[in-house]
Amino acid sequence: MALVLLLLAALTAFGQEHRCAACHQDAVTDFQTHKHAKSNMDCGICHGPSDKHRTSVGNVPPDRVAAPDEVAKLCGNCHLAEKQQYESSPHAGAKKAKTPNCNTCHGHHALRAWTAQVENCQRCHTELPASCKAKPVSVNSRVACMSCHARHTLAVSSR
């Protein structure tokens, strides 16, 4: 029985991605590289079934597209601890349209590369303290925002 349910879940995920790929090939291709896709999640987890969207000719939005201030709540359905940490961060309290959220660091459909995460921070944080420009602590580490700031809360750790 468990094998049948797993097979049905895999077919459902493939079916959803296959239907979405007709118009959203880049997003589906990116998503196939994501850890979420590897755990049999499909587009509907974040965007809802979107039946009307799929049967329209492009003039009906998906059932759900999270606004920037809704992303943490959506991701927090599965990532509760990270959501709670983020909610205590300065970014969550900013309540601006361009406020960083889960997608800012982690990406939308594909995981964001480390260098892109740093570039995102520097879009707003242009003036960095001297300690942010220092050499790496060891030859194996990189100087990055997360070298000193805690993930999700952004509190400065004592190093």
N, C-alpha and C positions, 0 to 999 in steps of 0.2 A: 504494500500500500504506500509506504514511504517513497519507494522508487517511482511509483506512478505520480505522486504529488510533485516530486522533484522534476520529473519529466514535463509535467503540465506547466510548472513554474518557468522552466527553461523555454518551452515553446511559447508561452505567453510573452516572456521578455523578448524573444526573437521576433514574435509577431508585432509587438508594439514598436520596436526599433525599426523593423522592416517597413511598417506603415509610415513611420515618421521620416525615414530616409528618403522617401520620394521627393520631399521638399526641403528637408533639413539634413542633407548628406554630411556636411562638415560637422555639425553638432553631434550626429550619430557616430561618425568616425572618431571624433574626439572622445565621446563618452565610452566607446568600446575599450579605450585605454585606461579608463578610470577604475579604481578599486570597487566602486559601487556597481559597475557593470559586471565585474567578475564575481560579485555576490548575488547575481541574478536580479538586481534592481532594474527597473525599466523606466521609460520616460514618464509614465503615469504616476510614479511615486511622487515626483515633484510637480508635474503639470496636470494631474488628474486624468480621467479617461479621455477627455477632449474629443468625444465623438463628433460633435457639431463642427469643431475645428478641422478634423480630418476629412469630413465629407464636404466641406465648403471649398470654394475656389480662392481661399486666402483672405476672406473678409471677416472671418470669425476668429477671435483670439482663443488660445487654449483655455481650458477651464481655470487654470491657475498659473500665474506668473508672479512670483513673489517680488514685491517692491523692495528696495534696499533695506527699509526698516522692518521688513517681514522675514528676511532670509534667515536670521538667527532662530526665529521661532520655528520655521519649517525644518531647518537642519537639526534643531534641538529636539524634534520628535524622536530622533534616534540617538543624537549626541547630546544627552541631557547635561552631563558634567561640563562639557565645553560651552554649552549655551549659558549655563549659570556663571561660568568664569567670564565669558564675554560680557554678560549683562552687568558685571561689576567694573568693566573697563571704561576708560574715558571715551572710547569710540562709541560705545552703546549709548552713553548719556548725551552725546552730541546732538542727536535727533535732526540731522541735516540730510538732505536728499543724497548728497555725495558721501555720507558717512561710511567708512569702511565696515564691511560685514564679512561673513564667512567666505563668500565668493571672491572678495578682494585679495585674500591671501591664498585660498585654496583653488580658485578657478571655478568656472561654471560647469562645463561638461568634461573637461580634462583637468587633471591636477596641474597647477601652475608651477613652473620651474622656480628654483631657489632665486635665481637672478631677477626674475620678474617680480617676486615678492619684495625684494629689496627696492627695486625701481618703484613699485607701488607706494611704499612708505615714503620714499624721497619725493614723490609728487606733491605731498603736503609739507613734509618735514625737510625743507630745503636747507635750513641752517642747522647743521649737526654739531654737537659739542666735540671738543678735541678727543675725548675718550672714544667717540664713535669712529674716529678716523685713525685710531691707533693700530699698531700691528697686531696680528692675531696672537692670542694667548699662547698657543702652541703651534707647531708646524702643521698639525693635523686639523686645526679649526679655522674657520673663516670668520672674518669680522662681519657680522650681520646684526640686524635689529634683534633677532632672537638669541644672540649670544649674551645679551644683557637683559633683555625684556622677556618676561614670562609669556609663554604662548597664551593667547586668549584674554588674559587680564591686562597684559602689557606692563605690569608692575616691574620696576627695575630690581633685578636680583643683585645681591651683594657678591661680587666675584673679585 
